[in-house]
Amino acid sequence: MKLKTKLLLSVIGLALLTTVFLIGSQSYFNNKEVNLASDKCYQKGGQPNVEMAFLTLDYSFSCDKK
């Protein structure tokens, strides 16, 4: 392979690896945040209501009190 081809493949691979890492990190911290908010909601006597969007890695949280 030519040097330019190897360099291009390396850059593409690094970009892909970085993207996967960032998406995984965001998903992990969203999960931690939802779990903490749910625990606090249960402590206040409420029922957590969480709606998660798959493709945007977004969520909506509300605590419905009884």
C-alpha positions as semicolon CSV with decimal commas, in nm:
position;residue;x (nm);y (nm);z (nm)
1;M;0,000;0,000;0,000
2;K;0,104;0,353;-0,056
3;L;0,183;0,579;0,235
4;K;-0,113;0,807;0,158
5;T;-0,353;0,512;0,167
6;K;-0,218;0,391;0,500
7;L;-0,241;0,740;0,644
8;L;-0,598;0,782;0,522
9;L;-0,703;0,447;0,671
10;S;-0,536;0,538;0,999
11;V;-0,718;0,871;1,018
12;I;-1,053;0,708;0,935
13;G;-0,993;0,436;1,196
14;L;-0,900;0,691;1,461
15;A;-1,207;0,902;1,381
16;L;-1,431;0,595;1,407
17;L;-1,275;0,490;1,738
18;T;-1,315;0,842;1,878
19;T;-1,679;0,855;1,770
20;V;-1,757;0,521;1,935
21;F;-1,582;0,633;2,255
22;L;-1,775;0,962;2,270
23;I;-2,111;0,796;2,208
24;G;-2,037;0,532;2,471
25;S;-1,933;0,797;2,723
26;Q;-2,246;1,002;2,668
27;S;-2,466;0,694;2,705
28;Y;-2,286;0,590;3,026
29;F;-2,317;0,931;3,191
30;N;-2,681;0,969;3,085
31;N;-2,752;0,634;3,249
32;K;-2,575;0,741;3,570
33;E;-2,767;1,069;3,577
34;V;-3,105;0,898;3,527
35;N;-3,027;0,644;3,801
36;L;-2,934;0,920;4,047
37;A;-3,245;1,123;3,964
38;S;-3,463;0,811;3,998
39;D;-3,316;0,732;4,339
40;K;-3,386;1,086;4,461
41;C;-3,738;1,066;4,322
42;Y;-3,803;0,742;4,513
43;Q;-3,668;0,904;4,832
44;K;-3,923;1,184;4,795
45;G;-4,203;0,929;4,753
46;G;-4,249;0,978;4,383
47;Q;-4,255;0,758;4,075
48;P;-3,989;0,838;3,813
49;N;-4,102;0,866;3,454
50;V;-3,817;0,835;3,203
51;E;-3,847;0,846;2,826
52;M;-3,530;0,775;2,630
53;A;-3,469;0,843;2,262
54;F;-3,243;0,585;2,098
55;L;-3,092;0,765;1,802
56;T;-3,029;1,101;1,969
57;L;-2,917;0,957;2,307
58;D;-3,152;1,204;2,472
59;Y;-3,390;1,151;2,761
60;S;-3,679;1,315;2,938
61;F;-3,722;1,274;3,315
62;S;-4,007;1,366;3,544
63;C;-4,092;1,268;3,902
64;D;-4,464;1,204;3,948
65;K;-4,561;1,236;4,312
66;K;-4,835;1,012;4,444
